[in-house]
Amino acid sequence: MENKTDKVILFKGIKTLIFAVLSLFMGPVLLSFAFSKPDDKLYIPLLIIGCLICAFAVFLIFKGLKLIMNSMFKKN
């Protein structure tokens, strides 16, 4: 029995990882904006949004890697 990579799931996993990389940059940028002006009225919303985006990036990394692993080592 020959194992082949499911290309549709592989590209879905790669696309998920691309969104994760974008989130990995966007989250810390928002956090640095929030920490640069702690007296501003947008401090708390930027802090919360930045933390959520960082957590979402970690979730997307695990989801993307799982999709890529499933596309390569899928058992039928």
GIRA-V356694 format. One record per residue. N is the residue number from 1. RES is the residue in three letters. PHI is phi in degrees with one decimal (999 if undefined). PSI is psi in radians with two decimals (NA if undefined). Layout:
# GIRA-V356694
n;res;phi;psi
N;RES;PHI;PSI
N;RES;PHI;PSI
This chain:
# GIRA-V356694
n;res;phi;psi
1;MET;999;2.27
2;GLU;-100.8;2.22
3;ASN;-91.0;2.20
4;LYS;-120.7;2.61
5;THR;-76.0;2.29
6;ASP;-79.7;1.83
7;LYS;-67.3;-0.54
8;VAL;-65.5;-0.81
9;ILE;-69.5;-0.61
10;LEU;-61.6;-0.81
11;PHE;-68.6;-0.55
12;LYS;-65.3;-0.69
13;GLY;-67.4;-0.68
14;ILE;-66.4;-0.71
15;LYS;-63.3;-0.67
16;THR;-64.0;-0.71
17;LEU;-67.8;-0.55
18;ILE;-66.0;-0.74
19;PHE;-64.9;-0.58
20;ALA;-65.8;-0.72
21;VAL;-65.0;-0.72
22;LEU;-62.5;-0.72
23;SER;-68.1;-0.58
24;LEU;-65.0;-0.49
25;PHE;-87.0;-0.68
26;MET;-70.7;-0.66
27;GLY;-61.1;-0.95
28;PRO;-64.0;-0.52
29;VAL;-65.0;-0.78
30;LEU;-63.7;-0.67
31;LEU;-65.3;-0.68
32;SER;-68.8;-0.60
33;PHE;-62.8;-0.72
34;ALA;-66.3;-0.77
35;PHE;-74.4;-0.31
36;SER;-75.4;-0.46
37;LYS;-132.6;1.35
38;PRO;-70.9;-0.25
39;ASP;-89.8;-0.12
40;ASP;-73.2;2.70
41;LYS;-72.0;-0.30
42;LEU;-91.7;0.17
43;TYR;-61.1;-0.94
44;ILE;-65.9;-0.82
45;PRO;-61.5;-0.73
46;LEU;-65.6;-0.65
47;LEU;-64.2;-0.79
48;ILE;-66.4;-0.80
49;ILE;-64.4;-0.72
50;GLY;-63.0;-0.73
51;CYS;-66.1;-0.70
52;LEU;-65.4;-0.69
53;ILE;-66.9;-0.68
54;CYS;-64.2;-0.75
55;ALA;-65.4;-0.68
56;PHE;-64.4;-0.61
57;ALA;-65.0;-0.72
58;VAL;-64.3;-0.73
59;PHE;-59.9;-0.76
60;LEU;-65.8;-0.59
61;ILE;-62.5;-0.85
62;PHE;-64.3;-0.70
63;LYS;-65.4;-0.75
64;GLY;-65.3;-0.73
65;LEU;-66.5;-0.63
66;LYS;-65.7;-0.72
67;LEU;-63.6;-0.72
68;ILE;-65.9;-0.74
69;MET;-65.0;-0.68
70;ASN;-65.3;-0.60
71;SER;-70.4;-0.52
72;MET;-90.7;-0.64
73;PHE;-116.5;0.58
74;LYS;-69.5;2.31
75;LYS;-102.2;2.21
76;ASN;-97.3;NA
